[in-house]
Amino acid sequence: MTMTGVFAPIPTPFTESGELDLSGWRRNVERWMSTPLHGVVVLGTNGEAPLVDDAEADQLIEAARARVASDRRLIAGTGRQSTRATISASKRAAAAGADAVLVRTPSVFKSQLTTSAFIAHYSAVADASPVPVILYNFTAFTGLTLPVQAIATLATHGNIIGIKESGPDMSYVGDLVEAASAEFSVLVGSAPTFFTSLMLGAQGGVLALASVAPEACVQIYELVLAGRHKEARALQRHVIPLAKLVTSVHGIPGLKAALAEVGYVGGGPRPPLAPATDTAISQIRQAIERLTLQIDTVV
């Protein structure tokens, strides 16, 4: 299995009382399946995975599987702090219907997480997982960077098919592309640098912006594939303001507010995260309106 294209790391909707909104979840997934997305990621960072318990995680994967078309990929986040718990989560995700699992780096015992420790951890997970494994590096979230040496070694494992790199460091992305093989995909998680990453050789992206503006994200990808770099670059410039608002500026609360603005079930985040402020919502609304007007001028 290879992973290429644009995937949306979809947010988890909650009711006002803080329970899973499975009805809203199902409606959102059905709508994402009407877009050109190549698949979705459930229980990623934008899915508030650390705030969702195991039973809820299983419910979300099963409900998504029933609505994700067979020609799209369903990827489930299963990263935990221990190898044992990660293996257990990966097995449950596979049983619930995930096509692959996205495993973020453990991060609590930072000084002990050496290159060899990462290789041992991911090798054990990949050995035990019934479905392919995608490495997940998110330095801003974990405070750790998965060493390129570890990635190069892990890329040779038959059940490890790629990596999601969520940072904006183009030098690191370039190193990952250099270490990759034909069977190992480099997916990026930074929409503001998506065009540049594709030009460096990345095979696609897992982009928060793709949950809100899937057509624009897929369009950048397809324009690059078609060699229409000038148009892709122009569209990239247009998506940057909204991409920043729903990630580095306002985070998950902003992303959920943006979803509500474009007709998805957004809702508030689960505490301790707080809902987006009125000021944030106003900024996001204006950015969506600008992007909607600009897209038609590009292609």
C-alpha positions, 0 to 999 in steps of 0.5 A: 500500500502506498499513500499519496494525495491529500488527506484531511485530519478530521476534528472530533465533534462533541455535544454541549455536554462534552460527549461524542457527537456521533450523528454530527461525525457521520454527517461530516464524514459523508460530506468529506466523501463528496469532495476530492479528498484521497482519504481522512485521518481520524484521531490525529492531533486535530481530532483531539486524540489525547482527549478521547478515550479508547472506547470512544476511539473505537466508536469513531473509527467504526462510524467513519469506516461505514462512510468512507468509500472503499476507494479512499483511505481511512487512517487512524491515529494510534500513538500512545506513550508505551509500545504495548498500548500503541500495539493494542490501539493499532490492533483495535483500529484495524479491527474497526476498519482502519486501512493504516495507522498513524503513530506519533512519537512517544515523548514523555521520557525525552532523554531516553528516546534515542535513535535506537529506542525509536527504531525498537518502538516502531519496529515492534508496533509494525511487527504486531500491527495488522495494517500498515504503519505511518510514522508521525513526527510533530516536534511542536506537539511532542518536543521531539524530532524523529531522527532521520537515521531512525526513519531511514532504517524504519523505511525498510520495514515491510509494514511501515509505509510512510511518515507524516511530518507536521513541521515547516522545516523544509530542510528536514522534509528534503532529508526525509524525501532523500531517505525515502524509497518508492514504497515509503511516502513522505506526507507533510502536515503544514499547509502554508508550505505544501507547495514547496514540500511537493516540489521537494518530492513529498507525495502528499499532505495531511492538512488541517486546512483540507478539512475546511477547504478540501478542494483548494488543497487537492487542487494545489496537489493536482496542479503540481502533478500536472506541472502547472507550477505557476498556478499551484504557487498562486493558489498556495499564496491564497490559502496561507492566511486561512491555513495559519488561522486554523493551525498556529494562530487559533489551533483546534478551536479555530479549526472547529469554528472554520468548519461551522462557517462552511457548514460542517458540524464543528462544535467546541473543543473538549476541555481543557481547550476553550472555544474560539473567541468572537474575534477569532471567528470573525478573522476566520470568517473573513479569511474564508470569504477571501479565499472563496473569491480568490480560488476562481481567479487562479485556474 
